[in-house]
Amino acid sequence: MSPSAIRSRGDDGPYLHLLALLCHLSTSLAHVMFASMLANLPIRGTHAF
């Protein structure tokens, strides 16, 4: 293996890790927003009655 291949693989690691972290954060954020939206629905329903 050439040093350039090892170096490029080393540069790829943190980037992929950051990308996975960003994907996880956006997924958890969407989950929290969805959960809060679902939590607000029954409250509006009971207030309507």
C-alpha positions as CSV (number, residue, x, y, z in Angstrom):
1,M,0.0,0.0,0.0
2,S,1.3,3.4,-0.9
3,P,1.5,6.2,1.8
4,S,-0.9,8.4,-0.2
5,A,-3.6,5.7,0.0
6,I,-3.1,5.4,3.7
7,R,-3.2,9.2,4.1
8,S,-6.4,9.5,2.0
9,R,-8.1,6.8,4.1
10,G,-7.1,8.6,7.3
11,D,-8.7,11.8,6.0
12,D,-11.8,9.9,5.0
13,G,-12.4,8.5,8.5
14,P,-13.2,11.7,10.5
15,Y,-15.3,13.0,7.6
16,L,-17.4,9.8,7.5
17,H,-17.7,9.9,11.3
18,L,-18.9,13.6,11.2
19,L,-21.4,12.7,8.4
20,A,-22.8,9.8,10.5
21,L,-23.0,12.1,13.6
22,L,-24.8,14.8,11.5
23,C,-27.2,12.2,10.1
24,H,-27.9,10.9,13.7
25,L,-28.5,14.4,15.0
26,S,-30.9,15.3,12.2
27,T,-32.8,12.0,12.7
28,S,-33.1,12.5,16.5
29,L,-34.2,16.1,15.9
30,A,-36.9,14.9,13.5
31,H,-37.9,12.3,16.1
32,V,-38.2,14.9,18.8
33,M,-40.2,17.2,16.6
34,F,-42.5,14.4,15.6
35,A,-43.0,13.3,19.2
36,S,-43.8,16.8,20.4
37,M,-46.3,17.2,17.5
38,L,-48.0,13.9,18.6
39,A,-48.0,15.1,22.2
40,N,-49.7,18.3,21.2
41,L,-52.5,16.6,19.2
42,P,-54.4,15.0,22.1
43,I,-54.2,18.3,24.1
44,R,-55.8,20.2,21.2
45,G,-58.4,17.4,20.9
46,T,-59.4,17.6,24.6
47,H,-59.5,21.4,24.5
48,A,-61.8,21.2,21.5
49,F,-64.3,19.2,23.5
